[in-house]
Amino acid sequence: MQKKADLLGLSDVFDEIPDWADPLQPFSEVNRPGFCAFGSTPNGTSSPWEWTISPPAPANCNLDAGVARSYIDTIIAYYAPRACYALSLQNCLQPLYNTKNLPAYEVGLEVAPVPTTNQLNFNAKETIRAISVYDLSGRIVRTVNSIDSNTYTLDRQTLASGLYIAEIHFDKGAVRRKVIFE
């Protein structure tokens, strides 16, 4: 089934999901970033639906409600980041995975120049994974994923003059900094 989905391009959205936003990636049985196949289910079918409350149950059906709830939790953890990225709602990941707030000194982060007119430079001792820029109403206005470097230059492009919050993601968590475009 997965090979068919890949051939049809149905799994392409998974390539855009950064590792920090995918809590199931460390447990994946598939070597594709952003995609996690279900594995080790009680009946070995890889199906999160191995249970039912409707008698008569098939002989290989798991009737344990506790197991069913853990499957449902797994489905939500699997589905939520993918839905966020597929629908261009990357800012919905923050409430789901409550990224640890880091002090800038812990990752050696420097952001300059502030204020700026066109470009903003990010330099850190740790690897920058992604940057999200929010306006003051909390709306995400720019996201750059898969940076995977210690330096990055953010071009202003169409951002209006004003104050923004840049959220810089690292493996350990995220740093938030005020930035101003004049």
QUIBELMO-V468550 format. One line per field, one symbol per residue. ss: DSSP state (H for helix, E for strand, - for the rest). phi: phi as a letter, one per 40 degrees, with the letter a starting at -180 (. if undefined). A space follows every 50 residues. Layout:
ss: ???
phi: ???
This chain:
ss: -HHHHHH----HHHHH--HHH---HHH----------------------- --------------HHHHHHHHHHHHHHHHHHHHHH---HHHHHHHH--- E--HHHH--EEE---E--EEEEEEEEEE-EEEEE-----EEEEE----EE EEEEE------EEEEEEEEE--EEEEEEEEE-
phi: .cccccccgccdccccccdccbccdcbccbcbdgbbccafcdcgcgccbc aabccccddcccccccccccccdccccccdcccdcccfbdcccdccbfdc cbcdccbgcbbacbcbbbbbbbbacccccabbbbcccgccbabbbfcfac babcccfccccicbbcbbcbccibbbbcbbbc
